[in-house]
Amino acid sequence: MAELTSALPYIGYLTVLISADNQWTVALVMLVLYNLVLFNLPLYILYAVSVYNEKC
C-alpha cells in the first residue's frame, strides 16, 4: 500500500501519455524527462546536500 502512493502519479502520467496520441519517440522523450525531473533530481539534491554537510 505504501508503494501505491508513489506509483499513482506515474500511473496517471502514463495514462495521459497514452491518451495523447503522440509518436513513440515523443512519448519516450517525455517519459525520460519525467523520470529525470521527478525521480533523479531529488536524488541529486539529496546527494549534494549530504556532500555539503560533510564538508561543514
C-alpha positions in Angstrom: 0.0 0.0 0.0 2.9 2.4 0.7 4.2 1.9 -2.8 0.9 2.8 -4.3 1.2 6.5 -3.1 4.5 6.9 -5.1 3.2 4.9 -8.1 -0.1 6.8 -8.6 1.4 10.0 -10.2 3.4 7.7 -12.5 0.4 5.7 -13.5 -1.6 8.9 -14.1 1.2 10.3 -16.2 1.3 7.1 -18.3 -2.5 7.3 -18.8 -2.2 10.9 -20.0 0.7 9.9 -22.3 -1.2 7.0 -23.8 -4.3 9.1 -24.5 -2.4 12.0 -26.1 -1.8 10.2 -29.4 1.9 11.0 -29.6 4.5 9.3 -31.7 6.5 6.7 -29.8 9.7 8.9 -29.9 7.9 11.9 -28.4 6.3 9.6 -25.7 9.8 8.2 -24.9 11.4 11.6 -24.6 8.5 12.8 -22.4 8.9 9.7 -20.2 12.6 10.2 -19.8 12.2 13.8 -18.9 9.5 12.9 -16.4 11.8 10.3 -14.8 14.8 12.7 -14.7 12.8 15.5 -13.1 10.6 13.7 -10.6 12.9 10.8 -9.7 16.6 11.6 -10.3 16.5 15.3 -9.4 15.6 14.8 -5.8 18.3 12.1 -5.5 20.9 14.5 -6.9 19.7 17.2 -4.4 20.0 14.8 -1.5 23.5 13.8 -2.6 24.6 17.4 -3.0 23.2 18.2 0.5 25.0 15.3 2.1 28.3 16.2 0.5 27.9 19.8 1.5 27.0 18.8 5.1 30.1 16.5 5.3 32.4 19.4 4.4 30.9 21.7 7.1 
